């Protein structure tokens, strides 16, 4: 029984967050303004450009997506289906025309460290759209000994809803 309890405890600890804490948008913004931290936006470059970003966010994607098209036959059949039915496929259906694969940015940690050094700070706040990617990135940095925070609720539900300065979309 003790062995089972030990295994369960070790297993649950392996999924615990190792970064410093979750911060509200106001807390992160204040730390940034005081020159105590940088805010790194881990979303893809396209999200940063087209959705917008917070004031002073540094875009260093933690992950990239590769979209390899399926066969030309599949794509031609899809186009013919749209013409025949006078209906353009929705986003989810169009995604089925590609083999999507998430890839980790192998330069993420070194680029964050470089940005921190350039700005003369010893901590970083990570942000993504809604939280999961920035939490993973914060844990990744924390495992390398970097003082990392996660922006609670992400860019859309945290930064934008809390009416922090943003734009660029």
C-alpha positions as CSV (number, residue, x, y, z in Angstrom):
1,X,0.0,0.0,0.0
2,X,2.9,2.4,0.8
3,X,4.4,1.7,-2.5
4,X,1.2,2.5,-4.3
5,X,0.8,5.7,-2.3
6,X,4.4,6.7,-3.2
7,X,3.9,6.1,-6.9
8,X,0.6,8.1,-6.9
9,X,2.3,11.0,-5.1
10,X,5.3,11.0,-7.5
11,X,3.0,10.8,-10.5
12,X,0.9,13.7,-9.3
13,X,3.9,15.8,-8.6
14,X,5.2,15.3,-12.1
15,X,2.1,17.2,-13.4
16,X,2.4,20.1,-10.9
17,X,3.2,23.5,-12.2
18,X,6.8,24.5,-11.5
19,X,6.6,28.2,-12.5
20,X,6.4,31.0,-9.9
21,X,2.7,31.9,-10.1
22,X,-0.3,33.0,-12.2
23,X,-0.5,36.8,-12.4
24,X,-3.5,39.0,-13.3
25,X,-3.1,41.3,-16.3
26,X,-2.9,44.3,-14.0
27,X,-0.1,42.7,-12.0
28,X,1.9,41.7,-15.1
29,X,1.4,45.2,-16.6
30,X,2.6,46.9,-13.4
31,X,5.7,44.6,-13.2
32,X,6.5,45.4,-16.9
33,X,6.1,49.1,-16.4
34,X,8.4,49.1,-13.4
35,X,11.1,47.3,-15.5
36,X,10.9,44.2,-13.3
37,X,9.9,41.7,-16.1
38,X,9.2,41.3,-19.8
39,X,6.1,39.9,-21.2
40,X,6.6,37.2,-23.8
41,X,3.8,36.2,-26.1
42,X,4.2,32.5,-26.9
43,X,1.5,32.5,-29.6
44,X,2.3,31.9,-33.2
45,X,3.5,34.9,-35.2
46,X,0.2,34.9,-37.2
47,X,-1.8,35.1,-34.0
48,X,0.4,37.9,-32.7
49,X,0.0,39.9,-36.0
50,X,-3.7,39.3,-36.8
51,X,-5.3,38.9,-33.4
52,X,-3.3,41.7,-31.8
53,X,-1.0,41.9,-28.8
54,X,-0.5,43.8,-25.6
55,X,1.6,46.8,-25.2
56,X,5.3,45.8,-25.1
57,X,4.7,42.1,-25.6
58,X,7.7,40.3,-27.2
59,X,6.6,37.6,-29.6
60,X,8.7,34.4,-29.1
61,X,6.5,31.5,-30.2
62,X,6.9,28.4,-28.0
63,X,5.4,26.2,-30.7
64,X,5.0,26.3,-34.4
65,X,2.4,24.5,-36.5
66,X,3.2,22.7,-39.7
67,X,0.3,22.2,-42.2
68,X,1.3,19.7,-44.8
69,X,-1.5,19.5,-47.5
70,X,-3.1,16.1,-48.0
71,X,-3.0,14.7,-51.6
72,X,-4.0,16.8,-54.5
73,X,-6.8,14.4,-55.2
74,X,-8.3,15.1,-51.8
75,X,-8.0,18.8,-52.2
76,X,-9.6,18.7,-55.8
77,X,-12.4,16.5,-54.5
78,X,-13.1,19.1,-51.7
79,X,-13.2,22.0,-54.2
80,X,-15.5,20.0,-56.5
81,X,-17.8,19.2,-53.5
82,X,-18.0,23.0,-52.7
83,X,-18.9,23.8,-56.3
84,X,-21.5,21.0,-56.6
85,X,-23.2,22.0,-53.3
86,X,-22.8,25.8,-53.6
87,X,-21.4,25.8,-50.1
88,X,-17.9,26.7,-48.8
89,X,-16.6,24.3,-46.2
90,X,-16.3,25.7,-42.6
91,X,-13.0,26.0,-40.8
92,X,-13.1,22.5,-39.2
93,X,-13.8,20.8,-42.6
94,X,-11.1,22.8,-44.3
95,X,-8.6,21.8,-41.7
96,X,-9.2,18.2,-42.7
97,X,-7.3,19.0,-45.9
98,X,-4.1,19.2,-44.0
99,X,-1.9,17.1,-41.7
100,X,-1.4,19.5,-38.9
101,X,1.6,19.0,-36.5
102,X,2.7,21.0,-33.5
103,X,6.4,21.5,-33.2
104,X,8.3,22.9,-30.3
105,X,10.5,26.0,-31.0
106,X,14.0,24.6,-30.2
107,X,15.3,28.2,-29.7
108,X,12.5,29.2,-27.3
109,X,14.5,29.1,-24.0
110,X,17.6,30.7,-25.5
111,X,15.6,33.5,-27.2
112,X,13.7,34.2,-23.9
113,X,17.0,34.4,-22.0
114,X,18.4,36.7,-24.6
115,X,15.4,39.0,-24.4
116,X,15.6,39.0,-20.6
117,X,19.3,39.9,-20.8
118,X,18.7,42.7,-23.4
119,X,16.0,44.2,-21.1
120,X,18.0,43.7,-17.9
121,X,15.3,41.7,-16.1
122,X,15.4,38.5,-14.1
123,X,11.9,37.3,-14.7
124,X,9.4,36.7,-17.5
125,X,5.6,36.6,-17.8
126,X,4.3,34.3,-20.4
127,X,1.0,34.8,-22.3
128,X,-0.9,32.9,-24.9
129,X,-4.5,33.2,-26.1
130,X,-6.2,31.6,-23.1
131,X,-3.6,30.1,-20.9
132,X,-2.5,26.5,-21.7
133,X,0.4,27.2,-24.0
134,X,1.8,29.9,-21.7
135,X,1.5,27.6,-18.7
136,X,3.5,24.9,-20.6
137,X,6.1,27.5,-21.7
138,X,6.4,28.8,-18.1
139,X,7.0,25.3,-16.8
140,X,9.6,24.7,-19.6
141,X,11.4,27.9,-18.5
142,X,11.1,27.1,-14.8
143,X,12.7,23.7,-15.4
144,X,15.7,25.6,-16.8
145,X,16.0,27.8,-13.7
146,X,14.3,30.9,-15.1
147,X,11.9,32.8,-12.9
148,X,8.7,32.6,-15.0
149,X,5.1,33.6,-14.4
150,X,1.9,32.8,-16.3
151,X,-0.6,35.5,-17.3
152,X,-3.9,34.3,-15.8
153,X,-6.6,33.8,-18.3
154,X,-4.3,34.6,-21.3
155,X,-4.5,37.5,-23.8
156,X,-8.2,37.4,-24.7
157,X,-9.9,36.6,-21.4
158,X,-7.3,38.3,-19.3
159,X,-5.4,41.2,-20.9
160,X,-8.1,42.3,-23.3
161,X,-11.1,41.8,-20.9
162,X,-9.2,43.6,-18.2
163,X,-8.8,46.5,-20.6
164,X,-5.0,46.6,-20.6
165,X,-3.5,48.5,-23.5
166,X,-3.4,46.4,-26.7
167,X,-3.7,46.7,-30.5
168,X,-1.8,45.7,-33.6
169,X,-4.5,43.6,-35.2
